[in-house]
């Protein structure tokens, strides 16, 4: 297992996913409108799937696919 999500935390403008193979990877919180609108307590109540590929917030019905997020390249967004 490489590039496995092991924890999640937030600041005012970012979501940080702590990875098993190194430092946290950060993403703009505004990419995740549901998480951006959530309270700090709602953001802190999450689960990581057994395969470490999904981060799930059951109270707000939100989940993030970690491999898809890590492979996303903003410079390719909107290209055909």
HELIX and SHEET records of a PDB file:
HELIX    1   1 UNK A   29  UNK A   31  5                                   3    
HELIX    2   2 UNK A   33  UNK A   37  1                                   5    
HELIX    3   3 UNK A   40  UNK A   44  1                                   5    
HELIX    4   4 UNK A   58  UNK A   60  5                                   3    
HELIX    5   5 UNK A   66  UNK A   71  1                                   6    
HELIX    6   6 UNK A   74  UNK A   76  5                                   3    
SHEET    1   A 3 UNK A   5  UNK A  10  0                                        
SHEET    2   A 3 UNK A  14  UNK A  19 -1                                        
SHEET    3   A 3 UNK A  22  UNK A  28 -1                                        
SHEET    1   B 3 UNK A  47  UNK A  48  0                                        
SHEET    2   B 3 UNK A  54  UNK A  57 -1                                        
SHEET    3   B 3 UNK A  62  UNK A  65 -1                                        
END                                                                             
